Each structure stands twice: as structure tokens, then as C-alpha cells.
Amino acid sequence: MSTVTSTPAAVRTRGPAPAPTSALRNSMTMLRRNLMHARRYPAMTISLVSMPIAMLLLFNYVFGGTMSAGIGDASSGEYIDYLVPGILLMAVGSGVLPTTVGVCTDMTEGIVARFRTMPINGASVLTGRAVGAVVQTLLSIVLLLGVAFLVGFRSGAEPLEWVAAAGLLTLMCAALTWLAVALGQLVQAPEAASSVALPFSFLLPFLSSAFVPLDSMPGWLSLFAEWQPYTAFIETLRGLLLGSEIGKFGPLAVGWGVAITLLGFLWSRSLFRRDATR
């Protein structure tokens, strides 16, 4: 008579989960890959840097005389001070487009499918992409600030306020980047990815206090602009760099930033795991 033996539970396990050090190492590898890819194919990077600079120069020198009504004299440098915080947030929003397109391209061209067959931590594919996008966007912000100072922007902020401003911009970068990583997994073509990213990278900044005060807008638009994320970040940044009143916008900006970051991160991981089971 044959004897049927059962396999112990310890033997049936799939093996240990990847160690945190392995996940970190894999994420750094993916980060290097994305930065090298950006260096070899600089079109998106150039667009990321040049568009906010063009917007800064356009609104300061072409539209500044008209749009500065009620803010200050454009020729005296008052409007450029008002304008720069909004343009900095537009630079953050500009990073949504290349990130969404890059994630969509990786997902549809098969490179992510190849990564899934390798013994690497799956989350590192997303983390490397997100961290790389944040680094690129922050570098573009530094260049934008340099141009802003050259054309007349001046800030009386103390070092601690500059640190807080840098933290605020980094939080907004992380929030929009993780949202872009999720959006890039929803579509099947880079052209569609561009359309999906457009409201977050272009439309919402224009429906905020980036260029004109809230009280100059119609009532319904002013209400929407007051409570949307861009206005909260812009007004908080203005308060830190220019000494204006922050009020409710500080807590609102932090709340929006944390909420969007968590939403984008969890959504991205959920989509990534869903695709792995198909």
C-alpha cells in the first residue's frame, strides 16, 4: 500500500519577500535608468525646462502691463514678484506630462513586462520612475528661479522660509508625480497619455491665483480657484517668499499634497499589480 505524505506548510511557502535593502537597491537602479534615458532623449526634459521659462517671460513682458492691474506696477517689478510663485507651481505641473507619457510608453512597449520576469522588487519600477521625475522637476525649478532673479524677482524670505518653500515644492512634485504614474498606466498610447495629463499640467494652473488675484474673478470661478490645490500651494509659496498672509492656505496645501500623494501612490501600485495578474 502506498503512503500519501503531506508537504509541511513551511515547505509550501513561496519564499521570503524581498528585503527592504533589495527594494532600495532596485529602486536606485531604476532611478539611474530613468535619468540616463532622460539624458539620451532630452526632448521632454527641454520641454519641461523651457515651457515655464517661456510662460514667465510672456506674462511678465507681454501681458504684465494689463494683468498687473490691482496688483502693482509691472514696470517697477511688483508684478514679477506676484507672478513667480505661480510660475514655479506651473513648472511642477509641467512634470506631469513627460511622466505620464514615459510610464505609458514603458507599459505598452514591453519593458515593464520584461522587468516582471526578473528577480527584482516590483514596486521599484514605479518608485524609480517617480523619484527620477521629481529630481528632474526640481532641477527645472532651480533653473527657473535663476531666470526669475535675472528678470527682476526679489524675495525677502529668511533661510528657514526658503527651506519651507523647497519642502512645499517637493511635496507638490511628489503628489503630481505619483498621480502621473497612475494616469500613465490607465491609457494604451502616448498620445492618449498627453490628453489625460493636460488638465493637471496646463488647465488647473490657469484656473488658480497664479496670474491674477481671486477677487478679480467671477464668483463661481473664484470659489473653485480658492479651494483647488494649485491656489493653496501658490498662496502658501507667496506667503513664504514674499511675506504675504498665508492663512488657511498653508494647512490646505499640506492636506492636498499628502492626500494626492497617498492617492497616487496607492492607485499606482494597485494598477501595477492588476496588470501583473492579467
Backbone hydrogen bonds, N-H to C=O, Kabsch-Sander energy under -0.5 kcal/mol:
donor,donor_aa,acceptor,acceptor_aa,energy
4,V,2,S,-0.5
5,T,3,T,-0.6
11,V,8,P,-0.9
12,R,8,P,-1.3
13,T,9,A,-0.6
23,A,19,A,-2.1
24,L,20,P,-2.4
25,R,21,T,-2.5
26,N,22,S,-2.8
27,S,23,A,-2.3
28,M,24,L,-2.3
29,T,25,R,-1.9
30,M,26,N,-2.3
31,L,27,S,-2.2
32,R,28,M,-2.4
33,R,29,T,-2.2
34,N,30,M,-2.3
35,L,31,L,-2.4
36,M,32,R,-2.5
37,H,33,R,-2.2
38,A,34,N,-2.1
39,R,35,L,-1.7
40,R,36,M,-2.1
41,Y,37,H,-2.1
44,M,41,Y,-0.6
46,I,42,P,-3.1
47,S,43,A,-2.1
48,L,44,M,-2.5
49,V,45,T,-1.8
50,S,46,I,-3.2
51,M,47,S,-2.0
53,I,49,V,-1.1
54,A,50,S,-2.7
55,M,51,M,-2.4
56,L,52,P,-2.4
57,L,53,I,-2.4
58,L,54,A,-2.6
59,F,55,M,-2.6
60,N,56,L,-1.8
61,Y,57,L,-2.5
62,V,58,L,-2.2
63,F,58,L,-1.6
66,T,63,F,-0.7
67,M,63,F,-2.8
68,S,64,G,-1.7
69,A,66,T,-1.1
71,I,68,S,-2.6
72,G,68,S,-2.1
76,S,73,D,-0.7
77,G,74,A,-1.0
78,E,73,D,-1.5
79,Y,73,D,-0.7
81,D,77,G,-1.2
82,Y,78,E,-1.6
83,L,79,Y,-2.6
84,V,80,I,-2.2
86,G,82,Y,-0.6
86,G,83,L,-0.6
87,I,83,L,-2.0
88,L,84,V,-2.6
89,L,85,P,-1.6
90,M,86,G,-1.8
91,A,87,I,-2.2
92,V,88,L,-1.5
93,G,89,L,-2.2
94,S,90,M,-2.0
95,G,91,A,-0.7
95,G,92,V,-1.1
96,V,93,G,-1.7
97,L,94,S,-0.6
99,T,95,G,-1.4
100,T,96,V,-2.6
101,V,97,L,-2.4
102,G,98,P,-2.5
103,V,99,T,-2.5
104,C,100,T,-2.3
105,T,101,V,-2.5
106,D,102,G,-2.3
107,M,103,V,-2.3
108,T,104,C,-2.1
109,E,105,T,-2.1
110,G,106,D,-0.5
111,I,106,D,-0.5
112,V,106,D,-1.5
114,R,110,G,-1.7
115,F,111,I,-2.0
116,R,112,V,-2.0
117,T,113,A,-0.7
117,T,114,R,-0.8
118,M,115,F,-1.4
120,I,118,M,-2.3
124,S,121,N,-1.3
125,V,122,G,-1.3
126,L,122,G,-0.6
127,T,123,A,-2.6
128,G,124,S,-2.7
129,R,125,V,-1.2
130,A,126,L,-2.6
131,V,127,T,-2.9
132,G,128,G,-2.1
133,A,129,R,-2.0
134,V,130,A,-2.2
135,V,131,V,-2.4
136,Q,132,G,-2.3
137,T,133,A,-2.4
138,L,134,V,-2.5
139,L,135,V,-2.1
140,S,136,Q,-2.0
141,I,137,T,-1.8
142,V,138,L,-1.9
143,L,139,L,-2.0
144,L,140,S,-2.3
145,L,141,I,-2.6
146,G,142,V,-1.9
147,V,143,L,-2.0
148,A,144,L,-2.5
149,F,145,L,-2.4
150,L,146,G,-1.6
151,V,147,V,-1.7
152,G,149,F,-0.9
153,F,148,A,-2.8
156,G,241,L,-0.8
157,A,241,L,-0.6
162,W,158,E,-2.1
163,V,159,P,-2.1
164,A,160,L,-2.2
165,A,161,E,-2.3
166,A,162,W,-2.4
167,G,163,V,-2.4
168,L,164,A,-2.3
169,L,165,A,-2.4
170,T,166,A,-2.2
171,L,167,G,-2.2
172,M,168,L,-2.2
173,C,169,L,-2.5
174,A,170,T,-2.7
175,A,171,L,-2.4
176,L,172,M,-2.5
177,T,173,C,-2.3
178,W,174,A,-2.3
179,L,175,A,-1.7
180,A,176,L,-2.3
181,V,177,T,-2.4
182,A,178,W,-1.8
183,L,179,L,-2.4
184,G,180,A,-2.4
185,Q,181,V,-0.7
185,Q,182,A,-0.9
186,L,183,L,-1.2
187,V,183,L,-0.7
193,A,189,A,-1.9
194,S,190,P,-1.9
195,S,191,E,-1.4
196,V,192,A,-2.2
197,A,193,A,-1.9
198,L,194,S,-1.1
200,F,197,A,-0.6
201,S,197,A,-1.9
202,F,198,L,-2.5
203,L,198,L,-1.4
204,L,199,P,-2.7
206,F,202,F,-0.9
206,F,203,L,-0.7
207,L,203,L,-1.2
208,S,205,P,-0.8
210,A,205,P,-0.6
216,S,213,P,-1.3
217,M,214,L,-1.8
222,S,218,P,-3.1
223,L,219,G,-2.0
224,F,220,W,-1.8
225,A,221,L,-2.9
226,E,222,S,-2.2
227,W,223,L,-1.1
227,W,224,F,-0.6
228,Q,224,F,-0.9
232,A,228,Q,-1.5
233,F,229,P,-2.2
234,I,230,Y,-2.9
235,E,231,T,-2.8
236,T,232,A,-1.7
237,L,233,F,-2.5
238,R,234,I,-2.6
239,G,235,E,-2.1
240,L,236,T,-2.0
241,L,237,L,-2.6
242,L,238,R,-3.0
243,G,238,R,-0.6
243,G,239,G,-1.1
244,S,238,R,-0.8
249,F,246,I,-1.8
250,G,247,G,-0.9
252,L,248,K,-1.9
253,A,249,F,-2.5
254,V,250,G,-2.2
255,G,251,P,-2.6
256,W,252,L,-2.7
257,G,253,A,-2.7
258,V,254,V,-2.7
259,A,255,G,-2.4
260,I,256,W,-2.8
261,T,257,G,-2.1
262,L,258,V,-2.4
263,L,259,A,-2.5
264,G,260,I,-2.9
265,F,261,T,-2.6
266,L,262,L,-2.6
267,W,263,L,-2.5
268,S,264,G,-2.5
269,R,265,F,-2.3
270,S,266,L,-2.1
271,L,267,W,-2.4
272,F,268,S,-2.4
273,R,269,R,-2.5
274,R,270,S,-2.2
275,D,271,L,-2.3
276,A,272,F,-1.3
277,T,273,R,-1.0
277,T,274,R,-0.6
278,R,275,D,-0.9
